Amino acid sequence: MTPPSSQNATACGSASSYAEAAAPPTDFRQDRLRRLRRALRRRRVDALLVSRPENRFYLSGFAAEDLDPAERSGHLLLLARGARFLLTDFRYQEQAERQALGWEVMLYRGGPAELLGRLLVRLGCRRLAFESHAVLHYDAERLSASLAKEGIDCVPTTDLVERLRRIKDTEEQACLQRSVALNEQVFQKVVRQLAPGKTERQVAWEIETELRRLGAQRASFPPIVASGPNAALPHAEPSDRVLREGEPIIIDMGLVLDGYCSDMTRTVTLGPPEPLFLDRLRLVRRAQKEAIAAARAGMTGRELDQVARRVLAAAGYGAAFGHGLGHGVGLAVHEQPSVNPRARRKLPAGAVITIEPGIYLPGWGGIRLEQMVVIEENGCLLLNQDTTFLDI
């Protein structure tokens, strides 16, 4: 799935897919907690309230879904030194006790604020950090007001857990590899069934049906099937437009397996490809190959983005590549690190990213090719094996 251009691997997926995910070995989680606690002490806060579903699962194994941001299935309370708690209600008590091993489960009624206030006072906490990017402004204001009555300051923070998630441990990388492999298996089944007269919407439904039949938990995002002129829209929604011979067809798809996401794009045609299509496809493929060859730890996301962007610009297609080159993939299909013109953070070894250059030409269509790689010290490891329309 294409990244925006302006964004600066055993626990595995996105918020609605954790219930079937296998928990990683305890030592991985303990290491995560140690690193997070160090970050809390550096910020001089006594505890962190974790509300984002991916982060809850990453730290504790608690896999419950949130109904929406205003109705959470629970929160983690991690002290900078000492105890850790999972705050939830009766509906999730048994699930929490089964999944969040090592966490003390405490129940609240009517929301966590009152229980949280009493607990923090008992523990002697005076500064509570919370995930300001993961809660509604209304809820943050209400929580701050409630805790202020107990003399507790609420400190907004962003990306504390997400920064840890940028680097995938070996178990996470194995989960991602399996997710990619299954995604490719689904794609190969679907692409063999493409035929003139099928609609984009029918193909998208076949993708979702097949991935579930083969054991995925769900799609990691709604599949994109865009044919002909529709392929000029990077995030086109599948329509009732029928597939026709000779036109570009972009298929962008991913799934969640054991909680981790995959993301892959291929551009194909029905029948023999036209010379212009092949010329443009070869150009996009060259941009992708050069970026894959250049990718390594220590370079910034901006620097990697420029490798592919220069190839397309030199051929006169710079303005036709309007999104970033890639994005991180893990428990969410879009996460840190970013690879785009504004991404100045260095790529760490162990990050898993997409490399997906594309060109989009209104009235004609578009081409996008997407692979997933693991960033290493001296290069990168390609996770994809599918070569559909890549050996050209």
C-alpha positions as CSV (number, residue, x, y, z in Angstrom):
1,M,0.0,0.0,0.0
2,T,1.4,3.4,-1.0
3,P,2.9,5.6,1.7
4,P,2.2,9.3,1.9
5,S,5.0,11.5,0.8
6,S,4.9,13.7,3.9
7,Q,5.4,11.1,6.6
8,N,8.6,11.7,8.3
9,A,9.0,-9.5,13.2
10,T,6.8,-13.8,18.1
11,A,4.0,-11.2,18.2
12,C,2.3,-10.4,14.9
13,G,-0.8,-7.4,12.7
14,S,-3.1,-4.7,13.2
15,A,-5.7,-3.9,15.9
16,S,-8.4,-6.2,14.8
17,S,-6.3,-9.3,14.3
18,Y,-4.4,-10.1,17.5
19,A,-6.9,-12.6,18.9
20,E,-5.4,-15.5,16.9
21,A,-1.8,-14.3,17.2
22,A,0.8,-16.4,19.0
23,A,2.6,-14.6,21.9
24,P,6.3,-14.2,21.5
25,P,8.7,-15.8,23.9
26,T,8.9,-14.2,27.3
27,D,12.5,-13.0,26.9
28,F,11.5,-10.9,23.9
29,R,8.8,-9.2,25.8
30,Q,11.0,-8.7,28.9
31,D,13.6,-7.0,26.7
32,R,10.9,-4.7,25.3
33,L,9.8,-3.7,28.8
34,R,13.3,-3.0,29.9
35,R,14.0,-0.7,27.0
36,L,10.7,1.1,27.5
37,R,11.3,1.6,31.2
38,R,14.6,3.2,30.5
39,A,12.9,5.6,28.2
40,L,10.4,6.5,30.9
41,R,13.1,7.2,33.4
42,R,14.9,9.4,30.9
43,R,11.7,11.4,30.6
44,R,11.3,11.7,34.4
45,V,7.8,10.1,34.5
46,D,6.7,7.5,37.0
47,A,4.5,5.4,34.7
48,L,3.1,5.1,31.2
49,L,-0.5,4.4,30.2
50,V,-0.6,2.4,27.0
51,S,-3.8,2.6,25.0
52,R,-3.0,1.9,21.4
53,P,-4.0,-1.7,20.5
54,E,-0.8,-2.6,18.6
55,N,1.3,-1.4,21.5
56,R,-0.7,-3.2,24.1
57,F,-0.3,-6.5,22.2
58,Y,3.4,-5.8,21.6
59,L,4.1,-5.4,25.3
60,S,1.7,-7.8,27.0
61,G,0.1,-10.2,24.5
62,F,-3.4,-8.8,25.3
63,A,-5.2,-9.3,22.0
64,A,-8.6,-7.8,22.5
65,E,-9.9,-5.4,19.9
66,D,-11.2,-1.9,20.5
67,L,-14.7,-1.2,19.4
68,D,-13.6,2.4,18.5
69,P,-11.2,5.0,20.0
70,A,-13.9,6.1,22.5
71,E,-14.4,2.5,23.8
72,R,-11.2,0.7,24.7
73,S,-11.0,-2.9,25.6
74,G,-8.3,-2.0,28.1
75,H,-5.1,-0.1,29.0
76,L,-1.7,-1.1,30.2
77,L,-0.1,0.8,33.1
78,L,3.6,0.3,33.2
79,L,5.7,1.8,36.1
80,A,9.1,3.1,35.3
81,R,10.3,0.9,38.2
82,G,8.3,-2.0,39.4
83,A,4.8,-3.3,38.8
84,R,2.7,-3.5,35.6
85,F,-1.1,-3.7,35.4
86,L,-3.7,-4.4,32.7
87,L,-6.8,-2.3,33.4
88,T,-10.0,-3.6,31.7
89,D,-13.6,-4.5,32.4
90,F,-15.6,-7.6,33.0
91,R,-16.0,-8.4,29.3
92,Y,-12.3,-9.0,28.8
93,Q,-11.2,-10.3,32.2
94,E,-10.7,-13.9,31.2
95,Q,-9.0,-13.0,27.9
96,A,-6.7,-10.7,29.8
97,E,-5.8,-13.3,32.4
98,R,-5.0,-15.8,29.7
99,Q,-3.0,-13.6,27.4
100,A,-1.2,-11.0,29.5
101,L,1.1,-13.3,31.5
102,G,3.0,-11.4,34.2
103,W,0.5,-8.5,34.2
104,E,-1.8,-7.9,37.1
105,V,-5.4,-7.6,35.8
106,M,-7.6,-5.0,37.5
107,L,-11.2,-4.4,36.6
108,Y,-13.0,-1.0,36.3
109,R,-16.6,0.0,35.8
110,G,-17.6,3.0,33.7
111,G,-14.1,3.8,32.5
112,P,-10.6,3.6,33.9
113,A,-10.1,7.1,35.3
114,E,-11.3,6.4,38.9
115,L,-9.4,3.1,39.2
116,L,-6.3,4.6,37.6
117,G,-6.4,7.6,40.1
118,R,-6.6,5.3,43.1
119,L,-3.9,3.0,41.8
120,L,-1.5,5.8,41.1
121,V,-2.0,7.4,44.5
122,R,-1.3,4.0,46.2
123,L,1.8,3.5,44.1
124,G,3.1,7.0,44.8
125,C,3.1,8.1,41.1
126,R,2.9,11.8,40.4
127,R,3.7,12.0,36.7
128,L,1.8,9.8,34.3
129,A,2.7,9.7,30.6
130,F,0.0,8.8,28.1
131,E,-0.1,8.1,24.4
132,S,-1.5,11.4,23.2
133,H,-1.5,10.2,19.6
134,A,-3.7,7.2,20.4
135,V,-6.5,8.8,22.5
136,L,-9.2,11.3,21.7
137,H,-8.7,14.9,22.8
138,Y,-11.9,14.7,24.9
139,D,-10.7,11.6,26.7
140,A,-7.3,13.1,27.4
141,E,-8.9,16.2,28.8
142,R,-11.2,14.3,31.0
143,L,-8.4,12.0,32.3
144,S,-6.1,15.0,33.0
145,A,-8.9,16.7,35.0
146,S,-9.7,13.6,37.0
147,L,-6.1,12.9,37.9
148,A,-5.3,16.5,38.7
149,K,-7.7,16.2,41.7
150,E,-5.3,13.5,43.0
151,G,-2.3,15.7,42.4
152,I,-1.1,13.7,39.4
153,D,0.2,15.4,36.3
154,C,-0.6,13.9,32.9
155,V,2.3,14.1,30.4
156,P,1.5,13.7,26.7
157,T,3.9,11.5,24.8
158,T,4.1,10.1,21.3
159,D,5.8,7.1,19.7
160,L,7.5,5.7,22.8
161,V,6.5,2.2,22.0
162,E,6.4,2.7,18.2
163,R,10.1,3.6,18.3
164,L,10.8,0.2,19.8
165,R,8.7,-1.5,17.2
166,R,10.8,0.0,14.4
167,I,13.4,-2.8,14.9
168,K,12.0,-6.3,14.4
169,D,13.6,-9.1,16.5
170,T,14.2,-12.5,14.9
171,E,10.8,-13.8,15.9
172,E,9.0,-10.9,14.3
173,Q,11.0,-11.2,11.1
174,A,10.0,-14.9,10.9
175,C,6.4,-13.9,11.3
176,L,6.7,-11.3,8.6
177,Q,8.4,-13.8,6.3
178,R,5.5,-16.2,6.7
179,S,2.9,-13.5,6.1
180,V,4.7,-12.4,2.9
181,A,4.9,-16.0,1.7
182,L,1.1,-16.6,2.2
183,N,0.3,-13.3,0.6
184,E,2.2,-14.3,-2.5
185,Q,0.4,-17.7,-2.5
186,V,-2.9,-15.9,-2.5
187,F,-1.8,-13.5,-5.3
188,Q,-0.7,-16.4,-7.5
189,K,-4.0,-18.1,-7.2
190,V,-5.9,-14.9,-7.9
191,V,-3.8,-13.7,-10.8
192,R,-4.2,-17.0,-12.7
193,Q,-8.0,-16.4,-12.6
194,L,-7.9,-12.9,-14.1
195,A,-9.9,-12.7,-17.2
196,P,-11.4,-10.0,-19.4
197,G,-14.9,-9.1,-18.3
198,K,-14.3,-9.6,-14.6
199,T,-14.8,-6.4,-12.5
200,E,-12.2,-4.9,-10.2
201,R,-14.6,-5.4,-7.4
202,Q,-14.9,-9.2,-8.2
203,V,-11.1,-9.6,-8.1
204,A,-10.8,-7.7,-4.8
205,W,-13.5,-10.1,-3.3
206,E,-11.6,-13.1,-4.7
207,I,-8.4,-11.8,-2.9
208,E,-10.2,-11.5,0.4
209,T,-12.0,-14.8,0.1
210,E,-8.8,-16.7,-0.9
211,L,-6.6,-15.2,1.9
212,R,-9.1,-16.3,4.5
213,R,-9.4,-19.7,2.9
214,L,-5.7,-20.2,3.1
215,G,-5.5,-19.3,6.8
216,A,-4.9,-15.6,7.0
217,Q,-6.7,-13.7,9.8
218,R,-7.9,-11.0,7.5
219,A,-6.6,-8.5,4.9
220,S,-4.1,-6.0,6.3
221,F,-6.0,-3.3,4.2
222,P,-8.8,-3.3,1.7
223,P,-7.2,-4.7,-1.6
224,I,-6.6,-2.3,-4.4
225,V,-7.5,-3.5,-7.9
226,A,-7.2,-0.7,-10.4
227,S,-7.4,-1.2,-14.2
228,G,-6.8,1.0,-17.1
229,P,-7.3,4.7,-16.3
230,N,-8.2,3.8,-12.7
231,A,-4.6,2.7,-12.2
232,A,-3.6,6.3,-12.3
233,L,-5.1,6.6,-8.7
234,P,-2.5,5.3,-6.2
235,H,-5.3,4.3,-3.8
236,A,-8.1,3.6,-6.2
237,E,-11.1,1.8,-4.7
238,P,-12.2,-1.3,-6.7
239,S,-15.1,-0.5,-8.9
240,D,-17.5,-2.2,-11.3
241,R,-15.1,-1.4,-14.2
242,V,-14.4,-4.6,-16.2
243,L,-10.8,-5.8,-16.9
244,R,-9.7,-5.4,-20.5
245,E,-6.8,-6.8,-22.5
246,G,-3.7,-4.7,-22.9
247,E,-4.5,-2.3,-20.0
248,P,-2.3,-2.0,-16.9
249,I,-3.9,-3.6,-13.8
250,I,-2.5,-2.7,-10.4
251,I,-3.1,-5.2,-7.6
252,D,-2.0,-4.0,-4.2
253,M,-2.8,-6.5,-1.4
254,G,-1.7,-7.7,2.0
255,L,-2.8,-10.0,4.8
256,V,-2.4,-10.6,8.5
257,L,-0.9,-13.9,9.7
258,D,-0.1,-14.5,13.3
259,G,-0.8,-10.9,13.8
260,Y,1.8,-9.5,11.4
261,C,1.1,-7.7,8.1
262,S,2.3,-8.1,4.6
263,D,2.0,-5.7,1.7
264,M,2.8,-6.3,-2.0
265,T,1.9,-4.6,-5.3
266,R,2.2,-6.1,-8.8
267,T,1.2,-4.5,-12.1
268,V,0.1,-6.9,-14.8
269,T,-1.8,-7.0,-18.1
270,L,-4.2,-9.5,-19.7
271,G,-2.8,-10.7,-23.0
272,P,0.5,-9.5,-24.6
273,P,1.7,-6.3,-23.0
274,E,2.1,-3.2,-25.3
275,P,5.6,-1.8,-25.9
276,L,4.8,1.4,-24.0
277,F,3.6,-0.5,-21.0
278,L,6.8,-2.6,-21.0
279,D,9.0,0.4,-21.3
280,R,7.4,2.1,-18.3
281,L,7.3,-1.2,-16.3
282,R,11.0,-1.7,-16.9
283,L,11.7,1.9,-15.7
284,V,9.8,1.4,-12.5
285,R,11.5,-1.9,-12.0
286,R,14.9,-0.3,-12.5
287,A,14.1,2.3,-9.9
288,Q,13.0,-0.4,-7.5
289,K,16.1,-2.6,-8.1
290,E,18.5,0.3,-7.6
291,A,16.7,1.2,-4.3
292,I,16.9,-2.4,-3.1
293,A,20.6,-2.5,-4.0
294,A,21.2,0.8,-2.1
295,A,19.2,0.1,1.1
296,R,21.2,-0.4,4.2
297,A,21.3,0.6,7.9
298,G,22.5,4.1,8.6
299,M,21.1,5.9,5.5
300,T,18.1,8.1,6.0
301,G,14.6,7.4,4.6
302,R,15.1,10.5,2.5
303,E,18.3,9.2,1.0
304,L,16.8,5.9,0.0
305,D,13.7,7.6,-1.4
306,Q,16.0,9.7,-3.6
307,V,17.7,6.7,-5.1
308,A,14.5,5.6,-6.8
309,R,13.2,9.1,-7.4
310,R,16.3,10.1,-9.4
311,V,15.8,7.2,-11.8
312,L,12.2,8.2,-12.5
313,A,13.0,11.9,-12.8
314,A,15.8,11.3,-15.2
315,A,13.4,9.6,-17.5
316,G,10.9,12.4,-17.3
317,Y,8.5,10.8,-14.8
318,G,9.5,12.7,-11.7
319,A,6.1,14.5,-11.4
320,A,4.3,11.1,-11.9
321,F,5.8,9.7,-8.7
322,G,3.9,11.6,-6.0
323,H,4.1,9.3,-2.9
324,G,6.9,8.1,-0.7
325,L,9.1,5.2,-1.7
326,G,8.1,3.1,1.3
327,H,7.0,2.6,4.9
328,G,7.6,0.3,7.8
329,V,5.5,-2.9,8.1
330,G,4.8,-4.9,11.3
331,L,2.0,-5.0,13.7
332,A,0.4,-2.3,11.5
333,V,0.6,-2.2,7.7
334,H,1.9,1.4,7.9
335,E,4.4,2.1,10.8
336,Q,7.8,3.5,11.4
337,P,10.3,4.0,9.8
338,S,9.2,6.1,6.8
339,V,10.9,6.3,3.5
340,N,10.0,9.5,1.7
341,P,11.4,13.0,0.8
342,R,11.0,14.3,4.4
343,A,12.1,11.2,6.3
344,R,15.4,12.3,7.9
345,R,15.7,9.6,10.5
346,K,18.3,6.9,9.8
347,L,17.0,3.4,9.0
348,P,18.0,1.0,11.7
349,A,19.2,-2.6,11.2
350,G,16.2,-4.9,11.7
351,A,13.6,-2.5,10.3
352,V,11.2,-4.0,7.8
353,I,10.1,-1.6,5.0
354,T,8.4,-1.6,1.6
355,I,10.1,-0.4,-1.5
356,E,7.4,0.6,-3.9
357,P,8.1,3.2,-6.7
358,G,5.3,4.0,-9.1
359,I,4.2,6.3,-11.9
360,Y,0.7,7.5,-12.4
361,L,-0.5,9.1,-15.7
362,P,-4.1,10.3,-15.8
363,G,-6.0,9.0,-18.8
364,W,-3.5,6.1,-19.3
365,G,-3.1,4.4,-16.0
366,G,-0.2,3.6,-13.7
367,I,2.4,1.2,-12.6
368,R,3.6,0.3,-9.1
369,L,5.9,-2.5,-7.9
370,E,6.3,-3.3,-4.2
371,Q,8.6,-5.5,-2.3
372,M,9.3,-5.9,1.4
373,V,12.9,-6.0,2.8
374,V,14.7,-6.3,6.1
375,I,17.3,-3.6,6.6
376,E,20.7,-5.0,7.5
377,E,24.0,-3.4,8.3
378,N,25.5,-3.9,4.8
379,G,22.4,-4.1,2.7
380,C,19.0,-5.6,2.9
381,L,17.2,-9.0,2.8
382,L,14.4,-9.4,0.3
383,L,11.4,-11.1,1.8
384,N,9.4,-11.5,-1.4
385,Q,9.9,-14.5,-3.8
386,D,7.2,-13.7,-6.3
387,T,8.6,-12.5,-9.7
388,T,5.4,-11.8,-11.6
389,F,6.2,-9.2,-14.2
390,L,9.6,-8.6,-12.5
391,D,11.8,-10.7,-14.8
392,I,11.7,-8.3,-17.6
